[in-house]
């Protein structure tokens, strides 16, 4: 059974101000969403607690001062520890409030998200004054949303832009590669997740991947679902459909060619899974 539709987070489509703030929220493992994705960008700032964050195909430790920048349509899931649940602020926003203005500069408000998507390193670890600066800007947004003065939405948008600029500067000057989860009870998961990321368009089976990981298929399935929140088949379908959506939008490839490049062996199967996940046929999605 495909569970993908249940984990696509929806935001108000008619909202004139496509922004949401979840301020200093503390969640237990039970209250977190399973693996999900959505059409908005997301910035997560961690104040306290510990846990893991699964983003795309990588696992990260969640520590105070960490910032996670999540591009649109990227699979992710927060996994706070039961004993030390994470308190964080989350900013959700659509591209509608990230204007593409060059201003004679090479900087772009969306560039940092695309850079992180390419490098698959979605975490920034802030220290000292950088933490204080980001916390201050988040507090400014909270006050504007609560007080609702004249021009509050413009103030929120401009402050969000300042946060992105600040994080872009930090990323370019002091970025350090995030540490992998060497403490996980299943160290083979990182290698398998990386392998899937680079080969999901190929014919991957539970038997093949479990042999590659040197574990039984039953153990592989159990651990994979625990770590990613979804069965292997659903995960592969999601990765393939996300690639198909990008190709439908950005290329003129024939749908048959596109489906094959994404790892689908037949057109009926591709159409069925694409419509199951997106609610549209590939042709309708391309036209829209």
LOTI-56638 format. One record per residue (C-alpha): residue number from 1; residue in one letter; x, y, z. Coordinates in steps of 0.1 Angstrom, whole numbers. Each point is the difference from the previous one (the first is absolute). Last residue first. Layout:
N
r k:NUM r:A xx:X yy:Y zz:Z
...
***
This chain:
288
r k:288 r:X xx:1 yy:234 zz:-154
r k:287 r:X xx:7 yy:-17 zz:-34
r k:286 r:X xx:27 yy:-23 zz:15
r k:285 r:X xx:-23 yy:-11 zz:29
r k:284 r:X xx:-28 yy:-8 zz:-24
r k:283 r:X xx:23 yy:-21 zz:-22
r k:282 r:X xx:14 yy:-19 zz:30
r k:281 r:X xx:-34 yy:-8 zz:14
r k:280 r:X xx:-12 yy:18 zz:31
r k:279 r:X xx:-6 yy:-8 zz:36
r k:278 r:X xx:37 yy:4 zz:8
r k:277 r:X xx:8 yy:-33 zz:17
r k:276 r:X xx:-26 yy:-24 zz:-13
r k:275 r:X xx:0 yy:18 zz:-34
r k:274 r:X xx:38 yy:-6 zz:-4
r k:273 r:X xx:-3 yy:-36 zz:13
r k:272 r:X xx:-27 yy:-9 zz:-25
r k:271 r:X xx:16 yy:18 zz:-29
r k:270 r:X xx:34 yy:-16 zz:6
r k:269 r:X xx:-15 yy:-35 zz:3
r k:268 r:X xx:-20 yy:4 zz:-32
r k:267 r:X xx:32 yy:13 zz:-17
r k:266 r:X xx:21 yy:-29 zz:8
r k:265 r:X xx:34 yy:-6 zz:16
r k:264 r:X xx:2 yy:31 zz:21
r k:263 r:X xx:35 yy:11 zz:10
r k:262 r:X xx:-1 yy:37 zz:-4
r k:261 r:X xx:18 yy:-1 zz:-33
r k:260 r:X xx:-27 yy:-24 zz:-13
r k:259 r:X xx:-28 yy:24 zz:10
r k:258 r:X xx:17 yy:29 zz:-17
r k:257 r:X xx:4 yy:-20 zz:-33
r k:256 r:X xx:-37 yy:-9 zz:0
r k:255 r:X xx:-10 yy:35 zz:10
r k:254 r:X xx:19 yy:15 zz:-29
r k:253 r:X xx:27 yy:23 zz:12
r k:252 r:X xx:-8 yy:37 zz:-3
r k:251 r:X xx:19 yy:9 zz:32
r k:250 r:X xx:-4 yy:21 zz:31
r k:249 r:X xx:-35 yy:-7 zz:13
r k:248 r:X xx:-4 yy:-36 zz:-11
r k:247 r:X xx:36 yy:-7 zz:10
r k:246 r:X xx:-5 yy:15 zz:35
r k:245 r:X xx:-32 yy:-19 zz:5
r k:244 r:X xx:16 yy:-33 zz:-12
r k:243 r:X xx:28 yy:5 zz:25
r k:242 r:X xx:-25 yy:4 zz:28
r k:241 r:X xx:-19 yy:-30 zz:-13
r k:240 r:X xx:32 yy:-22 zz:2
r k:239 r:X xx:8 yy:10 zz:35
r k:238 r:X xx:-35 yy:-6 zz:12
r k:237 r:X xx:-3 yy:-34 zz:-17
r k:236 r:X xx:33 yy:-10 zz:16
r k:235 r:X xx:-12 yy:9 zz:34
r k:234 r:X xx:-33 yy:-17 zz:-4
r k:233 r:X xx:18 yy:-32 zz:-11
r k:232 r:X xx:24 yy:1 zz:29
r k:231 r:X xx:-27 yy:3 zz:27
r k:230 r:X xx:-5 yy:34 zz:17
r k:229 r:X xx:12 yy:18 zz:31
r k:228 r:X xx:36 yy:4 zz:-11
r k:227 r:X xx:19 yy:-15 zz:29
r k:226 r:X xx:-26 yy:-24 zz:14
r k:225 r:X xx:-11 yy:-10 zz:-36
r k:224 r:X xx:36 yy:-7 zz:-10
r k:223 r:X xx:6 yy:-19 zz:33
r k:222 r:X xx:-30 yy:-24 zz:-5
r k:221 r:X xx:5 yy:-5 zz:-37
r k:220 r:X xx:37 yy:-7 zz:3
r k:219 r:X xx:-6 yy:-25 zz:29
r k:218 r:X xx:-25 yy:-19 zz:-20
r k:217 r:X xx:22 yy:0 zz:-32
r k:216 r:X xx:29 yy:-14 zz:21
r k:215 r:X xx:31 yy:21 zz:4
r k:214 r:X xx:32 yy:3 zz:-20
r k:213 r:X xx:-9 yy:36 zz:-11
r k:212 r:X xx:5 yy:-10 zz:-37
r k:211 r:X xx:-19 yy:-31 zz:6
r k:210 r:X xx:-28 yy:20 zz:15
r k:209 r:X xx:1 yy:24 zz:-30
r k:208 r:X xx:-3 yy:-28 zz:-25
r k:207 r:X xx:-28 yy:-19 zz:17
r k:206 r:X xx:-20 yy:31 zz:7
r k:205 r:X xx:2 yy:9 zz:-36
r k:204 r:X xx:15 yy:29 zz:-20
r k:203 r:X xx:-5 yy:2 zz:-37
r k:202 r:X xx:18 yy:32 zz:-9
r k:201 r:X xx:-13 yy:36 zz:3
r k:200 r:X xx:6 yy:-2 zz:38
r k:199 r:X xx:38 yy:-3 zz:-7
r k:198 r:X xx:17 yy:30 zz:14
r k:197 r:X xx:-24 yy:7 zz:29
r k:196 r:X xx:-4 yy:-38 zz:6
r k:195 r:X xx:38 yy:-4 zz:4
r k:194 r:X xx:1 yy:29 zz:25
r k:193 r:X xx:-29 yy:-15 zz:20
r k:192 r:X xx:18 yy:-34 zz:0
r k:191 r:X xx:32 yy:15 zz:12
r k:190 r:X xx:-17 yy:19 zz:28
r k:189 r:X xx:-21 yy:-30 zz:10
r k:188 r:X xx:30 yy:-23 zz:4
r k:187 r:X xx:8 yy:16 zz:34
r k:186 r:X xx:-32 yy:-16 zz:15
r k:185 r:X xx:1 yy:7 zz:37
r k:184 r:X xx:6 yy:36 zz:-7
r k:183 r:X xx:30 yy:15 zz:18
r k:182 r:X xx:19 yy:8 zz:-32
r k:181 r:X xx:-27 yy:25 zz:-9
r k:180 r:X xx:18 yy:21 zz:-25
r k:179 r:X xx:16 yy:33 zz:9
r k:178 r:X xx:-11 yy:30 zz:-19
r k:177 r:X xx:25 yy:16 zz:-24
r k:176 r:X xx:11 yy:33 zz:13
r k:175 r:X xx:-12 yy:33 zz:-13
r k:174 r:X xx:19 yy:31 zz:13
r k:173 r:X xx:1 yy:25 zz:-29
r k:172 r:X xx:-25 yy:-11 zz:-26
r k:171 r:X xx:-25 yy:-15 zz:23
r k:170 r:X xx:2 yy:29 zz:25
r k:169 r:X xx:-6 yy:25 zz:-28
r k:168 r:X xx:-29 yy:-20 zz:-13
r k:167 r:X xx:-14 yy:-3 zz:35
r k:166 r:X xx:1 yy:38 zz:4
r k:165 r:X xx:-16 yy:6 zz:-34
r k:164 r:X xx:-28 yy:-26 zz:8
r k:163 r:X xx:-7 yy:16 zz:34
r k:162 r:X xx:0 yy:35 zz:-16
r k:161 r:X xx:-25 yy:-12 zz:-26
r k:160 r:X xx:-22 yy:-13 zz:28
r k:159 r:X xx:2 yy:34 zz:17
r k:158 r:X xx:-11 yy:16 zz:-33
r k:157 r:X xx:-30 yy:-23 zz:-2
r k:156 r:X xx:-10 yy:5 zz:36
r k:155 r:X xx:3 yy:38 zz:-4
r k:154 r:X xx:-22 yy:-1 zz:-31
r k:153 r:X xx:-25 yy:-21 zz:19
r k:152 r:X xx:0 yy:25 zz:29
r k:151 r:X xx:-6 yy:30 zz:-23
r k:150 r:X xx:-24 yy:17 zz:25
r k:149 r:X xx:2 yy:-19 zz:32
r k:148 r:X xx:-10 yy:-36 zz:6
r k:147 r:X xx:14 yy:-3 zz:36
r k:146 r:X xx:3 yy:-38 zz:0
r k:145 r:X xx:14 yy:-4 zz:-35
r k:144 r:X xx:24 yy:29 zz:4
r k:143 r:X xx:12 yy:-13 zz:34
r k:142 r:X xx:6 yy:-35 zz:-13
r k:141 r:X xx:20 yy:14 zz:-30
r k:140 r:X xx:22 yy:21 zz:23
r k:139 r:X xx:6 yy:-31 zz:22
r k:138 r:X xx:12 yy:-19 zz:-31
r k:137 r:X xx:24 yy:29 zz:-8
r k:136 r:X xx:13 yy:0 zz:36
r k:135 r:X xx:5 yy:-38 zz:0
r k:134 r:X xx:20 yy:3 zz:-33
r k:133 r:X xx:23 yy:26 zz:14
r k:132 r:X xx:5 yy:-17 zz:34
r k:131 r:X xx:9 yy:-33 zz:-17
r k:130 r:X xx:25 yy:18 zz:-23
r k:129 r:X xx:14 yy:19 zz:30
r k:128 r:X xx:11 yy:-32 zz:17
r k:127 r:X xx:-1 yy:-31 zz:-22
r k:126 r:X xx:-21 yy:-13 zz:-29
r k:125 r:X xx:1 yy:-35 zz:-15
r k:124 r:X xx:-14 yy:0 zz:-35
r k:123 r:X xx:-18 yy:-31 zz:-13
r k:122 r:X xx:-14 yy:-10 zz:-34
r k:121 r:X xx:31 yy:-16 zz:-15
r k:120 r:X xx:-12 yy:-17 zz:-31
r k:119 r:X xx:26 yy:19 zz:-21
r k:118 r:X xx:-25 yy:6 zz:-29
r k:117 r:X xx:-30 yy:6 zz:24
r k:116 r:X xx:21 yy:22 zz:22
r k:115 r:X xx:10 yy:21 zz:-30
r k:114 r:X xx:-36 yy:2 zz:-12
r k:113 r:X xx:-12 yy:11 zz:35
r k:112 r:X xx:28 yy:26 zz:2
r k:111 r:X xx:-9 yy:14 zz:-34
r k:110 r:X xx:-37 yy:8 zz:8
r k:109 r:X xx:6 yy:35 zz:13
r k:108 r:X xx:23 yy:7 zz:-30
r k:107 r:X xx:34 yy:18 zz:1
r k:106 r:X xx:18 yy:7 zz:-32
r k:105 r:X xx:-5 yy:38 zz:4
r k:104 r:X xx:-12 yy:27 zz:-24
r k:103 r:X xx:-33 yy:2 zz:19
r k:102 r:X xx:-6 yy:-37 zz:-11
r k:101 r:X xx:-36 yy:-1 zz:12
r k:100 r:X xx:-17 yy:-35 zz:1
r k:99 r:X xx:-26 yy:8 zz:27
r k:98 r:X xx:-1 yy:-25 zz:30
r k:97 r:X xx:-35 yy:7 zz:13
r k:96 r:X xx:-17 yy:-21 zz:-27
r k:95 r:X xx:26 yy:-27 zz:4
r k:94 r:X xx:-21 yy:-14 zz:28
r k:93 r:X xx:6 yy:2 zz:37
r k:92 r:X xx:4 yy:-22 zz:32
r k:91 r:X xx:20 yy:13 zz:29
r k:90 r:X xx:5 yy:-26 zz:28
r k:89 r:X xx:11 yy:9 zz:36
r k:88 r:X xx:15 yy:-28 zz:20
r k:87 r:X xx:-2 yy:-19 zz:33
r k:86 r:X xx:13 yy:-35 zz:-3
r k:85 r:X xx:-10 yy:-28 zz:24
r k:84 r:X xx:28 yy:-11 zz:24
r k:83 r:X xx:-10 yy:-34 zz:15
r k:82 r:X xx:-22 yy:-11 zz:-29
r k:81 r:X xx:26 yy:11 zz:-25
r k:80 r:X xx:-12 yy:21 zz:-29
r k:79 r:X xx:-5 yy:-16 zz:-35
r k:78 r:X xx:-7 yy:27 zz:-26
r k:77 r:X xx:-10 yy:-12 zz:-35
r k:76 r:X xx:9 yy:11 zz:-35
r k:75 r:X xx:-8 yy:-7 zz:-36
r k:74 r:X xx:8 yy:30 zz:-22
r k:73 r:X xx:-28 yy:16 zz:-21
r k:72 r:X xx:12 yy:36 zz:7
r k:71 r:X xx:34 yy:5 zz:15
r k:70 r:X xx:7 yy:-6 zz:37
r k:69 r:X xx:24 yy:22 zz:19
r k:68 r:X xx:9 yy:-15 zz:34
r k:67 r:X xx:15 yy:23 zz:26
r k:66 r:X xx:19 yy:-14 zz:30
r k:65 r:X xx:6 yy:22 zz:30
r k:64 r:X xx:-10 yy:-27 zz:25
r k:63 r:X xx:6 yy:-35 zz:-15
r k:62 r:X xx:-18 yy:-22 zz:-25
r k:61 r:X xx:23 yy:-27 zz:-14
r k:60 r:X xx:-4 yy:-5 zz:-37
r k:59 r:X xx:-10 yy:-29 zz:-22
r k:58 r:X xx:2 yy:1 zz:-38
r k:57 r:X xx:-21 yy:-12 zz:-30
r k:56 r:X xx:-25 yy:29 zz:-4
r k:55 r:X xx:0 yy:14 zz:35
r k:54 r:X xx:-1 yy:-22 zz:32
r k:53 r:X xx:5 yy:21 zz:31
r k:52 r:X xx:11 yy:-17 zz:32
r k:51 r:X xx:-4 yy:9 zz:37
r k:50 r:X xx:11 yy:23 zz:27
r k:49 r:X xx:-15 yy:28 zz:21
r k:48 r:X xx:3 yy:38 zz:-1
r k:47 r:X xx:-5 yy:30 zz:-22
r k:46 r:X xx:0 yy:-15 zz:-35
r k:45 r:X xx:-8 yy:22 zz:-30
r k:44 r:X xx:-20 yy:-16 zz:-28
r k:43 r:X xx:-3 yy:17 zz:-34
r k:42 r:X xx:-25 yy:-13 zz:-25
r k:41 r:X xx:-8 yy:7 zz:-37
r k:40 r:X xx:-35 yy:-7 zz:-12
r k:39 r:X xx:-13 yy:-27 zz:-24
r k:38 r:X xx:-1 yy:-27 zz:26
r k:37 r:X xx:17 yy:-33 zz:11
r k:36 r:X xx:-6 yy:-26 zz:26
r k:35 r:X xx:17 yy:-28 zz:19
r k:34 r:X xx:-21 yy:-5 zz:31
r k:33 r:X xx:-13 yy:31 zz:18
r k:32 r:X xx:12 yy:6 zz:36
r k:31 r:X xx:-25 yy:-4 zz:29
r k:30 r:X xx:12 yy:-35 zz:10
r k:29 r:X xx:37 yy:10 zz:0
r k:28 r:X xx:-8 yy:28 zz:25
r k:27 r:X xx:-3 yy:36 zz:-11
r k:26 r:X xx:10 yy:33 zz:15
r k:25 r:X xx:-11 yy:31 zz:-19
r k:24 r:X xx:20 yy:32 zz:3
r k:23 r:X xx:-20 yy:18 zz:-27
r k:22 r:X xx:-17 yy:-17 zz:-29
r k:21 r:X xx:-1 yy:28 zz:-26
r k:20 r:X xx:-20 yy:-2 zz:-32
r k:19 r:X xx:4 yy:20 zz:-33
r k:18 r:X xx:-19 yy:1 zz:-32
r k:17 r:X xx:-16 yy:35 zz:5
r k:16 r:X xx:-29 yy:1 zz:-24
r k:15 r:X xx:-11 yy:-35 zz:10
r k:14 r:X xx:-20 yy:-16 zz:-28
r k:13 r:X xx:20 yy:-32 zz:-1
r k:12 r:X xx:0 yy:-6 zz:38
r k:11 r:X xx:28 yy:-24 zz:8
r k:10 r:X xx:0 yy:-38 zz:-4
r k:9 r:X xx:25 yy:-25 zz:13
r k:8 r:X xx:3 yy:-30 zz:-22
r k:7 r:X xx:2 yy:-30 zz:25
r k:6 r:X xx:-34 yy:-15 zz:-6
r k:5 r:X xx:5 yy:1 zz:-38
r k:4 r:X xx:31 yy:-22 zz:3
r k:3 r:X xx:-14 yy:-30 zz:18
r k:2 r:X xx:-1 yy:-24 zz:-29
r k:1 r:X xx:-13 yy:-35 zz:9
***
